[in-house]
Amino acid sequence: MHQVLTEIAILPELLEGAYNAVNVCLRIQPGEHTVIITDEETKEIAAALAHEVQKVSTPPDVYIIEDYSPRPIVDMPQEILDDLEHAQISIFAAQAQRGELGSRIQMTNVINRKKIRHAHMVNINRQIMLEGMRADFLAVDELSTKAITKARKAKQIKVTSAAGTDMIADFSPNLRWVKTSGLISPDKWGNLPGGEIFTAPQNVNGRFVVDGVVGDYLCQKYGDIKNTPLILDIKENRISNVESVNEELKQEFIAYTSTDENSNRVGEFAIGTNIALNSVIGHILQDEKLPGIHIAFGNPYGEHTGQSWTSTTHIDCVGRDFNIWMDDEIIMDNGKFLI
């Protein structure tokens, strides 16, 4: 038993978000075995999660990464992987460091194979626990269900914004839309906070103004880029031109999306549905759930969407205050849902 959090004070303000994670999103039942993986920076959040788990089930096994390996970790510690083999529930609540993606893939490989209900809370922080994790996830799921029902019928989605986005995406009935509303099932683990629907588009053309955030390690470096947006021109699903007044951001983004032959290809088209959120905070985990559009270049999550090509990279790009039409029906006006 790895009860390593007993010395940590439980912060009352974190408990509402932790309650949501345990009881609404994961629906942990008495007798289910839970594994929590955390780190030194995030252990107060992990303590709140463990506190809520213990109220409904047996005490969780909690692992602090630094107890097993220096950071960044190349491989997920074997003791953690072995424990996951016997778990029904897992939570990863820790900060991501550059070079650690492989260790998280080792973890999710076990989760996918064993069909564990898994909450992925990478880079979770106090602000997100107080905002996105306090959402009414049943209401988020209801909205997500309405949105995905319409999206699955749409052949084309048009997106505009006052910042200059003017983009049309085409969709194939052979590529699947996926709902990650925060309600987690054994079939699909999910990020928390949840609140999005996504697919791999067949084709995207036009201009997408990224005046919110960009993903991966660029997010920690640049935060909210409202004042120095990336202006992306997309032709036949690939980036054809990048502009920004921030030359360093522009060059880093171009380098990232040049990693492999598909790093500059639109792999994900997503609609954020977490209606508890009303502004960008400069943090991709929460900002991509903001009502609106985000697209990602690179890996199209083919195991979920059915897309056949792949990439070693995936970078999300979030804007703000969109207008969205599904075929001829407007479903969002200036960032507000109309459905």
Residue, then its C-alpha position, 0 to 999 in steps of 0.5 A: m500500500h502506497q499511502v504516501l500522502t498522509e502528511i499532506a494537509i487537505l485543502p478544502e477548496l480543492l475538494e469540489g473538483a476532486y469530488n467531481a473527478v471521483n464521483v461524477c467523472l470516474r464513478i468509483q464504486p465500493g471495492e474498486h482498486t484505484v491507482i493515483i500517479t502524481d509528483e512533488e509539484t502536484k501532490e496537494i491535488a493528489a491528496a484531495l483526490a485520494h481523500e475523495v476516493q477513500k470516502v467511497s472505496t478502499p484507499p488508493d495506491v498513490y505513487i509520487i514519481e520522484d520517489y522512483s526516478p529522477r525527472p524527466i522519467v524515460d520509463m514509467p516505473q515497473e512497480i506502477l505498471d504492475d499495480l495498474e494490471h490489477a486496477q479498475i481506476s487510475i488517475f495521472a495527476a502530475q506535471a509533464q516534462r519534456g521527454e516524458l511522453g514515452s513513459r505516459i504511453q507505457m502507462t496508457n498502453v496498460i490502461n487501454r489493454k485492461k480497459i481501466r477507467h482513467a482520468h488523465m490530468v496532465n499539468i493540472n493546477r489549482q486554477i483548473m481545479l477551481e474552474g474547469m473541474r467544478a463544471d457540471f459534467l452531466a450538463v457538459d455531456e448533454l451539450s456534447t451529445k447534442a453537438i456530436t449528433k449534429a456533427r456526425k451528420a455534417k458534411q462541412i463545418k465553416v468557422t469564422s472569428a473577429a480575429g480573422t479566422d475564415m476556414i472550411a472543414d470537410f468530413s468523411p462518414n468513414l472517420r469517427w467523431v469522439k466525445t470526451s465530455g468528462l464522463i469516463s468509461p472503460d472504452k475510452w480514458g479521458n482528460l480531466p477537465g473534460g468537454e470536447i468532441f473531436t474527429a480527424p477531418q477529411n480536408v481543411n482549407g482557409r485561415f485559422v487565427v490562433d489567438g488563444v494558446v498553442g499546445d505541448y511545451l510551447c504552451q508553458k513558454y508562451g501562454d495566452i498569445k492573444n496579443t501575438p497570435l499565430i496566423l495559419d493558412i491551411k491548404e488541402n489539410r496542410i499548413s501553407n504559411v505561418e505569420s506572427v509578430n512574435e518571430e521566436l514563437k513563429q520559428e518554434f511552431i514551424a520547427y515543431t510542425s516540420t518534425d515529420e512528414n505529417s507534423n503539419r497536417v490537420g489531424e484533429f478538428a475539435i469543438g470545446t463544450n465545457i460551459a463552465l469556462n468563459s476565458v482563456i487562461g494560458h493552459i492547454l489542458q483547460d483552454e482546449k475545452l473552452p466553447g469554440i474550435h481548436i485544431a491540432f496538427g499531427n497525430p490524428y488519434g487513428e485508433h479512435t477516429g479511424q484515420s489511416w496516417t500517423s505522426t510522432t507529434h501533436i500540437d493543439c491550436v486554440g482560438r477564441d470567440f468563434n462563429i460555427w456553421m454545421d452545413d447551413e445551421i449556425i450552432m455558435d455565435n461569437g463563442k456562445f452555443l445556440i443549441 
